[in-house]
Amino acid sequence: MNDCLPEQTYIWQFLEEKIKKVLDSYCYKEIRFPIVEKTALFTRSIGEVTDIVEKEMYTFEDRNGESLSLRPEGTAGCVRACIENGLLHNQQQKLWYKGQMFRYEKPQKGRYRQFNQIGIETYGIADADADAEVILLSADFWRTIGLTDVELQINSLGDEQSRAKYREVLVEYFRNSYELLDEDSKRRLEKNPLRILDSKNPEMADLVKNAPNLLEYLDEESERHFQRVQEYLNAAGISYVVNPRLVRGLDYYNRTVFEWVTTKLGAQGTVCAGGRYDGLVEQIGGRATPAVGFAIGVERIIALLEVCGVEISSKLPNVYIVSLGDKGQEQAFSVSSILRNEIDGITIMQNSGGGSFKSQFKKADKSGAGIALVIGEDEVEKGIVGLKYLREKREQETVSVSEIVSRMRELI
């Protein structure tokens, strides 16, 4: 788990502001839910035979002996909150959330045991246009932050019946090469053989590559649904690759699944992932409700921005106020208060701790501000403020206190 220092938070704020702008444009509303949930919520939704539940969850007993877990992902908690608060029955909802998730795993570049996700969930829409809109929203996010080094991969897992048929074929295929399976895959063979397709073991790469193709076993409706998703993406000009080995690491997905991947971050190349999970609401205890969504790993996006050389400017103060003497400091407080009240969004750094004009101007220059307002004893007596340009070659001005607001409006 790591700290986010002031030198880094402006990047987080940049991403959060950009994604919120995109989400607002699609009319998504924010929802907030607890970090701690009952463990049963995750075993029921994510699946007991998954790395997350078996190896990665932070689980503990409270004082009453009830098993609780820090949330390893956001969808299950979001569904639980919607069910308990009556947001789903006969309704369509478009929701988003952000916050910390927790998984006990080997820390890697852009992946920590406490990590941050921004996720979206769409409920109550079974048609393929909901899948396409969710993917289009994620594509708009990359465009908004200036990322081009990502590839969209999509697949369909079909419905329960088509997966059951495919499961039989897949189990027979892997049983014929049982000696080539690693221990995790041998364990999954009986309980969740599709997860073997998600294996990251390079020694099994050829075996997985030659496995039967799931798309060949889709039911008619799922095949038509997947075709419509592709048609919508084509109409929107979104490039993609159909990856029949893409199954996602969570048990609750059905039909459309997708990932945005990059080769810039090593083995952990997925920066955004999601899909459709029509059975999850009912599985957790609500009425059957179609659903589709995704989650973005914020730390990975930040790492990718750095690797790809996307420049993000930190927020610098507009104004630095230099003051000298008791009267000058008092006037500085008055001027800064007037400017903040009258000019929406202005950022002002006021010198504190005294110091000569020379030392204060050094601080002003270091702050990155474009303008220094100078207030000494003489300026107080004359009712003026000195205005010095720190980034432009322009002559210093004097402005009356009564006109400082109008002048600053012109400059900022």
C-alpha positions as a printed NumPy array, in Angstrom:
array([[  0.   ,   0.   ,   0.   ],
       [  1.391,   3.408,  -0.837],
       [  0.974,   7.083,  -0.095],
       [ -0.084,   9.666,  -2.651],
       [  1.999,  12.79 ,  -2.04 ],
       [  1.1  ,  16.396,  -2.93 ],
       [  3.496,  16.228,  -5.904],
       [  1.325,  13.434,  -7.349],
       [ -2.228,  14.307,  -6.351],
       [ -2.69 ,  16.829,  -9.16 ],
       [ -2.429,  13.915, -11.624],
       [ -5.172,  12.065,  -9.718],
       [ -7.306,  15.197,  -9.716],
       [ -6.744,  15.592, -13.458],
       [ -7.961,  12.028, -14.116],
       [-10.931,  12.336, -11.772],
       [-12.012,  15.625, -13.34 ],
       [-11.705,  14.217, -16.872],
       [-13.618,  11.008, -16.158],
       [-16.336,  12.947, -14.314],
       [-16.698,  15.224, -17.342],
       [-17.184,  12.184, -19.586],
       [-19.584,  10.527, -17.115],
       [-21.647,  13.701, -16.845],
       [-21.912,  13.817, -20.631],
       [-23.438,  10.286, -20.536],
       [-25.77 ,  11.209, -17.62 ],
       [-24.254,   8.802, -15.075],
       [-24.844,   9.532, -11.374],
       [-22.374,   8.901,  -8.558],
       [-23.031,   6.309,  -5.822],
       [-20.911,   5.745,  -2.699],
       [-20.899,   2.553,  -0.619],
       [-18.788,   1.058,   2.222],
       [-15.252,  -0.274,   1.973],
       [-16.133,  -3.172,   4.32 ],
       [-18.816,  -5.728,   3.425],
       [-19.866,  -9.176,   4.624],
       [-17.502, -11.78 ,   3.171],
       [-20.441, -13.819,   1.871],
       [-21.272, -11.016,  -0.57 ],
       [-18.002, -11.574,  -2.419],
       [-17.923, -15.386,  -2.234],
       [-21.459, -15.415,  -3.632],
       [-20.804, -12.911,  -6.435],
       [-17.146, -13.214,  -7.45 ],
       [-17.024, -17.004,  -6.987],
       [-15.273, -19.193,  -4.443],
       [-12.914, -20.734,  -7.016],
       [-11.224, -17.483,  -8.002],
       [ -7.832, -16.085,  -7.091],
       [ -9.517, -13.062,  -5.518],
       [-11.565, -15.05 ,  -2.995],
       [ -9.103, -17.881,  -2.426],
       [ -5.856, -15.913,  -2.176],
       [ -6.305, -12.145,  -2.261],
       [ -9.137, -10.923,  -0.011],
       [ -8.43 ,  -9.183,   3.276],
       [-10.885, -11.087,   5.499],
       [-11.33 , -10.891,   9.268],
       [-13.873, -11.553,  12.02 ],
       [-15.466,  -8.68 ,  13.903],
       [-16.223,  -8.756,  17.637],
       [-19.425, -10.698,  17.016],
       [-17.58 , -13.367,  15.05 ],
       [-19.027, -12.264,  11.707],
       [-16.734, -12.604,   8.72 ],
       [-16.062,  -9.271,   6.985],
       [-13.839,  -8.351,   4.05 ],
       [-12.318,  -5.23 ,   2.581],
       [-13.883,  -4.845,  -0.85 ],
       [-11.679,  -6.354,  -3.61 ],
       [-13.839,  -4.798,  -6.353],
       [-16.823,  -2.474,  -6.635],
       [-19.597,  -4.244,  -8.553],
       [-20.803,  -6.556,  -5.775],
       [-21.056,  -3.706,  -3.263],
       [-22.821,  -1.498,  -5.796],
       [-25.406,  -4.204,  -6.541],
       [-25.946,  -4.812,  -2.811],
       [-26.475,  -1.076,  -2.198],
       [-28.946,  -0.841,  -5.096],
       [-30.961,  -3.842,  -3.896],
       [-31.157,  -2.634,  -0.29 ],
       [-32.19 ,   0.876,  -1.335],
       [-34.766,  -0.132,  -3.943],
       [-32.978,   1.347,  -6.953],
       [-33.461,  -1.517,  -9.399],
       [-37.041,  -2.808,  -9.57 ],
       [-38.667,  -1.621, -12.825],
       [-35.969,   1.039, -13.182],
       [-32.987,   1.801, -15.344],
       [-29.921,   3.111, -13.519],
       [-26.625,   4.488, -14.791],
       [-24.246,   4.778, -11.842],
       [-20.548,   5.405, -11.237],
       [-18.239,   5.203,  -8.235],
       [-14.617,   5.691,  -7.275],
       [-12.549,   4.554,  -4.314],
       [-10.087,   2.145,  -2.755],
       [-10.152,  -1.619,  -3.329],
       [ -7.952,  -4.187,  -1.574],
       [ -6.28 ,  -7.374,  -2.783],
       [ -3.372,  -9.24 ,  -1.221],
       [ -1.143,  -9.836,  -4.221],
       [  2.426,  -9.285,  -5.34 ],
       [  2.918,  -5.536,  -5.828],
       [  3.851,  -4.573,  -9.399],
       [  4.18 ,  -1.387, -11.404],
       [  0.77 ,   0.271, -11.301],
       [ -0.691,  -2.409,  -9.008],
       [ -0.734,  -2.239,  -5.214],
       [ -2.542,  -4.063,  -2.412],
       [ -4.625,  -0.963,  -1.847],
       [ -5.566,   0.379,  -5.25 ],
       [ -8.116,   2.777,  -6.675],
       [-10.811,   2.111,  -9.221],
       [-13.323,   4.191, -11.095],
       [-16.259,   2.018, -12.099],
       [-19.583,   2.348, -13.895],
       [-22.675,   0.144, -13.695],
       [-25.738,   0.177, -15.964],
       [-28.828,  -1.684, -14.717],
       [-32.118,  -2.604, -16.345],
       [-31.08 ,  -2.671, -20.032],
       [-30.702,  -6.079, -21.684],
       [-30.048,  -4.89 , -25.24 ],
       [-26.654,  -4.759, -26.926],
       [-26.781,  -0.97 , -27.181],
       [-26.057,  -0.764, -23.43 ],
       [-22.89 ,  -2.855, -23.891],
       [-21.793,  -0.655, -26.775],
       [-22.45 ,   2.584, -24.89 ],
       [-20.389,   1.41 , -21.923],
       [-17.481,   0.575, -24.22 ],
       [-17.881,   3.853, -26.103],
       [-17.772,   5.752, -22.799],
       [-14.451,   4.102, -21.927],
       [-13.09 ,   4.972, -25.378],
       [-14.099,   8.605, -24.827],
       [-12.151,   8.6  , -21.592],
       [ -8.896,   7.633, -23.381],
       [ -9.508,  10.326, -25.959],
       [-10.166,  12.937, -23.268],
       [ -6.922,  12.26 , -21.381],
       [ -4.846,  11.866, -24.546],
       [ -4.02 ,   8.139, -24.388],
       [ -3.621,   6.228, -27.65 ],
       [ -1.517,   3.237, -26.587],
       [ -4.477,   1.005, -25.628],
       [ -6.237,  -1.772, -27.548],
       [ -9.831,  -2.894, -27.086],
       [-10.364,  -6.676, -26.889],
       [-13.887,  -8.121, -26.796],
       [-15.481, -11.539, -26.492],
       [-18.8  , -13.196, -25.659],
       [-19.234, -15.847, -22.944],
       [-22.75 , -16.744, -24.135],
       [-25.595, -17.758, -21.844],
       [-25.612, -20.419, -19.13 ],
       [-26.657, -23.242, -21.468],
       [-24.072, -22.507, -24.178],
       [-21.337, -22.195, -21.562],
       [-22.356, -25.546, -20.055],
       [-22.026, -27.174, -23.483],
       [-18.674, -25.502, -24.056],
       [-17.562, -26.461, -20.545],
       [-17.945, -30.176, -21.346],
       [-15.821, -29.844, -24.488],
       [-13.203, -27.768, -22.658],
       [-12.911, -30.189, -19.718],
       [-12.39 , -33.099, -22.12 ],
       [ -9.715, -31.111, -23.994],
       [ -7.754, -30.273, -20.844],
       [ -8.141, -33.77 , -19.4  ],
       [ -6.422, -35.145, -22.483],
       [ -3.414, -32.941, -21.585],
       [ -3.745, -33.206, -17.808],
       [ -0.002, -33.611, -17.263],
       [  0.61 , -30.178, -18.86 ],
       [ -1.673, -28.331, -16.437],
       [ -0.237, -26.417, -13.494],
       [ -1.659, -26.952,  -9.998],
       [ -4.089, -24.022, -10.188],
       [ -5.48 , -25.27 , -13.501],
       [ -5.857, -28.837, -12.223],
       [ -7.87 , -27.507,  -9.303],
       [-10.021, -25.353, -11.6  ],
       [-10.646, -28.14 , -14.089],
       [-13.65 , -29.509, -12.206],
       [-15.059, -26.337, -10.648],
       [-14.374, -23.568, -13.184],
       [-12.513, -24.751, -16.305],
       [-13.09 , -21.477, -18.216],
       [-10.73 , -19.785, -15.771],
       [ -7.905, -21.933, -17.179],
       [ -8.177, -19.847, -20.373],
       [ -7.192, -16.833, -18.243],
       [ -3.972, -18.514, -17.075],
       [ -0.883, -16.282, -17.127],
       [  1.494, -19.276, -16.941],
       [  3.748, -19.031, -20.049],
       [  4.351, -22.803, -19.959],
       [  0.658, -23.328, -20.701],
       [  0.42 , -20.699, -23.45 ],
       [  0.32 , -23.169, -26.381],
       [ -2.152, -25.441, -24.611],
       [ -4.525, -22.517, -23.965],
       [ -4.041, -21.133, -27.467],
       [ -5.156, -24.425, -29.05 ],
       [ -8.199, -24.897, -26.779],
       [-11.67 , -25.079, -28.387],
       [-13.085, -21.706, -29.408],
       [-15.901, -20.514, -27.134],
       [-17.462, -18.431, -29.918],
       [-18.227, -21.614, -31.851],
       [-20.54 , -22.774, -29.039],
       [-22.607, -19.608, -28.562],
       [-26.386, -19.881, -28.552],
       [-28.22 , -17.989, -31.301],
       [-29.368, -15.132, -29.1  ],
       [-25.904, -14.55 , -27.609],
       [-24.341, -14.697, -31.057],
       [-26.852, -12.127, -32.332],
       [-26.254,  -9.952, -29.259],
       [-22.487, -10.046, -29.808],
       [-22.922,  -9.238, -33.492],
       [-25.003,  -6.176, -32.614],
       [-22.349,  -4.965, -30.163],
       [-19.774,  -5.128, -32.951],
       [-22.088,  -3.32 , -35.371],
       [-22.6  ,  -0.494, -32.882],
       [-18.845,  -0.214, -32.28 ],
       [-18.228,  -0.15 , -36.021],
       [-20.819,   2.602, -36.421],
       [-19.085,   4.642, -33.714],
       [-15.67 ,   4.134, -35.337],
       [-14.232,   2.154, -32.39 ],
       [-11.41 ,  -0.24 , -33.324],
       [-11.357,  -3.612, -31.541],
       [ -9.993,  -7.155, -31.634],
       [-12.162, -10.226, -30.969],
       [-10.242, -12.356, -28.441],
       [-11.959, -15.745, -27.918],
       [ -9.659, -16.476, -24.911],
       [-10.913, -13.468, -22.972],
       [-13.017, -14.779, -20.058],
       [-12.367, -12.246, -17.212],
       [-11.363, -13.266, -13.698],
       [-14.791, -13.033, -12.042],
       [-17.494, -15.688, -12.19 ],
       [-20.484, -13.384, -12.612],
       [-19.913, -12.348, -16.255],
       [-22.07 , -13.533, -19.174],
       [-22.271, -12.563, -22.847],
       [-20.139,  -9.478, -23.632],
       [-16.781,  -9.117, -21.877],
       [-14.056,  -6.646, -22.798],
       [-10.666,  -5.324, -21.771],
       [ -8.546,  -2.347, -22.755],
       [ -4.938,  -3.563, -22.778],
       [ -1.511,  -2.059, -23.325],
       [  1.968,  -3.455, -23.939],
       [  3.575,  -0.525, -22.124],
       [  3.182,  -1.861, -18.554],
       [  4.716,  -5.331, -18.801],
       [  2.74 ,  -8.462, -17.89 ],
       [ -0.072,  -6.558, -16.174],
       [ -1.368,  -4.892, -19.314],
       [ -5.088,  -4.536, -18.533],
       [ -6.035,  -0.95 , -17.642],
       [ -9.817,  -1.227, -17.921],
       [-12.093,  -4.277, -17.905],
       [-15.755,  -5.13 , -17.744],
       [-18.71 ,  -6.748, -19.384],
       [-22.271,  -7.954, -18.862],
       [-23.464,  -9.715, -15.681],
       [-27.187, -10.277, -16.062],
       [-27.449, -12.888, -13.303],
       [-25.596, -11.081, -10.515],
       [-28.455,  -9.038,  -9.041],
       [-30.611, -12.165,  -8.633],
       [-27.609, -14.102,  -7.319],
       [-27.104, -11.546,  -4.541],
       [-30.785, -11.54 ,  -3.583],
       [-32.582,  -9.069,  -5.848],
       [-34.965,  -9.573,  -8.739],
       [-33.485, -10.606, -12.085],
       [-31.961,  -7.447, -13.592],
       [-29.716,  -7.128, -16.649],
       [-26.479,  -5.251, -15.966],
       [-23.253,  -4.19 , -17.67 ],
       [-20.267,  -2.124, -16.54 ],
       [-16.512,  -1.741, -16.195],
       [-13.758,  -0.648, -13.824],
       [-10.6  ,   1.38 , -14.496],
       [ -7.436,   0.913, -12.448],
       [ -6.363,   4.476, -11.608],
       [ -2.768,   3.638, -10.633],
       [ -2.258,   1.801, -13.91 ],
       [ -3.587,   4.75 , -15.912],
       [ -1.199,   7.073, -14.093],
       [  1.697,   4.7  , -14.806],
       [  0.636,   4.517, -18.464],
       [  0.429,   8.305, -18.769],
       [  3.973,   8.519, -17.441],
       [  5.319,   5.829, -19.791],
       [  3.565,   7.366, -22.809],
       [  4.859,  10.853, -22.015],
       [  1.442,  12.496, -21.636],
       [  2.126,  15.814, -19.928],
       [ -0.201,  16.973, -17.173],
       [  0.397,  20.422, -15.713],
       [ -0.004,  20.883, -11.985],
       [ -2.32 ,  23.602, -10.746],
       [ -0.278,  26.72 , -10.005],
       [ -1.455,  29.8  ,  -8.105],
       [ -2.627,  32.728, -10.214],
       [ -1.345,  35.23 ,  -7.692],
       [  1.336,  35.449,  -4.998],
       [  0.909,  38.284,  -2.493],
       [  4.137,  39.836,  -1.203],
       [  3.691,  42.001,   1.891],
       [  5.949,  43.864,   4.32 ],
       [  5.258,  45.295,   7.774],
       [  2.211,  44.886,   9.978],
       [  0.061,  47.251,   7.926],
       [  1.154,  45.558,   4.708],
       [  0.212,  42.137,   6.039],
       [ -3.172,  43.383,   7.21 ],
       [ -3.84 ,  44.882,   3.769],
       [ -2.711,  41.605,   2.167],
       [ -5.394,  39.717,   4.105],
       [ -7.989,  42.277,   3.039],
       [ -7.002,  42.163,  -0.656],
       [ -6.821,  38.349,  -0.795],
       [-10.244,  38.066,   0.846],
       [-11.776,  40.541,  -1.614],
       [-10.274,  38.742,  -4.639],
       [-11.416,  35.285,  -3.497],
       [-14.94 ,  36.546,  -2.843],
       [-15.261,  38.456,  -6.116],
       [-13.392,  36.259,  -8.631],
       [-14.619,  32.682,  -8.821],
       [-11.833,  30.113,  -9.163],
       [ -8.9  ,  32.456,  -8.518],
       [ -5.986,  30.786,  -6.706],
       [ -3.924,  32.935,  -4.341],
       [ -0.83 ,  32.11 ,  -2.326],
       [ -0.221,  34.658,   0.418],
       [  3.238,  34.997,   1.923],
       [  3.429,  33.826,   5.539],
       [  6.257,  33.988,   8.028],
       [  7.64 ,  37.39 ,   7.074],
       [ 10.918,  37.901,   5.227],
       [ 12.422,  40.627,   3.084],
       [ 10.99 ,  41.616,  -0.295],
       [ 13.892,  39.763,  -1.929],
       [ 13.219,  36.47 ,  -0.119],
       [  9.467,  36.775,  -0.715],
       [  9.963,  37.315,  -4.449],
       [ 12.075,  34.151,  -4.54 ],
       [  9.145,  32.276,  -2.999],
       [  6.759,  33.925,  -5.431],
       [  8.862,  32.855,  -8.406],
       [  9.199,  29.305,  -7.05 ],
       [  5.429,  29.037,  -6.538],
       [  4.818,  29.216, -10.288],
       [  2.389,  32.128,  -9.965],
       [  2.091,  34.43 , -12.951],
       [  1.549,  37.625, -10.98 ],
       [  2.86 ,  39.039,  -7.693],
       [  0.843,  41.628,  -5.821],
       [  3.147,  43.836,  -3.747],
       [  1.866,  45.513,  -0.574],
       [  4.263,  47.436,   1.665],
       [  3.858,  50.357,   4.058],
       [  4.02 ,  52.893,   1.193],
       [  1.349,  51.049,  -0.819],
       [ -0.931,  50.998,   2.242],
       [ -0.587,  54.751,   2.763],
       [ -1.349,  55.484,  -0.903],
       [ -4.194,  52.932,  -1.152],
       [ -2.52 ,  51.073,  -4.018],
       [ -1.188,  47.605,  -4.84 ],
       [  1.957,  46.899,  -6.849],
       [  1.444,  44.419,  -9.692],
       [  4.538,  42.593, -10.932],
       [  4.528,  40.107, -13.84 ],
       [  6.596,  37.023, -12.986],
       [  6.347,  35.123, -16.313],
       [  6.101,  37.96 , -18.842],
       [  8.416,  40.821, -19.72 ],
       [  6.054,  43.644, -18.847],
       [  6.491,  46.759, -16.775],
       [  5.351,  46.681, -13.157],
       [  2.055,  48.487, -12.556],
       [  0.31 ,  50.144,  -9.643],
       [ -3.407,  49.648,  -9.18 ],
       [ -5.701,  51.25 ,  -6.631],
       [ -7.255,  48.888,  -4.103],
       [-10.703,  49.836,  -5.387],
       [ -9.748,  48.748,  -8.923],
       [ -7.765,  45.589,  -8.097],
       [-10.733,  43.26 ,  -8.72 ],
       [-11.496,  44.605, -12.191],
       [ -7.795,  44.572, -13.148],
       [ -7.301,  40.989, -11.991],
       [-10.397,  39.894, -13.894],
       [ -8.759,  41.252, -17.061],
       [ -5.523,  39.346, -16.405],
       [ -6.762,  35.938, -15.223]])
